[in-house]
Amino acid sequence: MQQIIEKWRRDRINSSLSELRRLVPTAFEKQGSSKMEKAKILQMTVDHLKMLHAIGDTDA
């Protein structure tokens, strides 16, 4: 039972990482290249969110 739960958890993580890769422009641009590390996808997401946050702060 524990193995099934762990597989389900890993599948959810991988699915979310795939979605982030599609949503973050810099990650999407590199989609054709070799498989991207999970840490790289997360870092690109953080960088993109920081950029959006900075843009939002200047619009106020």
VEXDREN-2710 file (C-alpha; in Angstrom, 1 decimal):
% VEXDREN-2710
k/r/px/py/pz
1/MET/0.0/0.0/0.0
2/GLN/2.8/2.4/0.9
3/GLN/4.4/1.8/-2.6
4/ILE/1.1/2.8/-4.3
5/ILE/0.9/6.0/-2.2
6/GLU/4.5/6.9/-3.0
7/LYS/3.9/6.3/-6.8
8/TRP/0.8/8.4/-6.7
9/ARG/2.8/11.2/-4.9
10/ARG/5.6/11.0/-7.5
11/ASP/3.1/11.0/-10.4
12/ARG/1.5/14.2/-9.0
13/ILE/4.8/15.9/-8.6
14/ASN/5.9/15.0/-12.1
15/SER/2.6/16.1/-13.5
16/SER/2.8/19.5/-11.8
17/LEU/6.4/19.9/-13.0
18/SER/5.3/19.2/-16.6
19/GLU/2.6/21.8/-16.3
20/LEU/5.0/24.3/-14.9
21/ARG/7.3/23.6/-17.8
22/ARG/4.4/24.4/-20.2
23/LEU/3.4/27.6/-18.3
24/VAL/6.8/29.2/-17.8
25/PRO/8.0/30.9/-21.0
26/THR/11.7/30.2/-20.5
27/ALA/11.1/26.6/-19.7
28/PHE/8.7/26.2/-22.6
29/GLU/11.3/27.6/-25.0
30/LYS/13.7/24.9/-23.9
31/GLN/11.1/22.1/-24.3
32/GLY/12.7/20.7/-27.5
33/SER/16.1/20.2/-25.7
34/SER/17.0/17.2/-23.6
35/LYS/15.0/16.4/-20.5
36/MET/15.2/19.3/-18.1
37/GLU/16.1/18.7/-14.4
38/LYS/13.2/19.2/-12.0
39/ALA/15.3/21.7/-10.0
40/LYS/15.9/23.7/-13.2
41/ILE/12.1/23.9/-13.9
42/LEU/11.5/25.0/-10.3
43/GLN/14.2/27.6/-10.5
44/MET/12.8/29.0/-13.8
45/THR/9.4/29.2/-12.2
46/VAL/10.7/31.1/-9.2
47/ASP/12.6/33.5/-11.5
48/HIS/9.5/34.0/-13.7
49/LEU/7.3/34.7/-10.6
50/LYS/9.8/37.2/-9.3
51/MET/9.8/39.0/-12.6
52/LEU/6.0/39.1/-12.7
53/HIS/6.0/40.4/-9.2
54/ALA/8.5/43.1/-10.0
55/ILE/6.4/44.1/-13.1
56/GLY/3.3/44.2/-11.0
57/ASP/5.0/46.5/-8.4
58/THR/5.9/49.0/-11.0
59/ASP/2.4/49.2/-12.5
60/ALA/0.9/50.5/-9.2
END
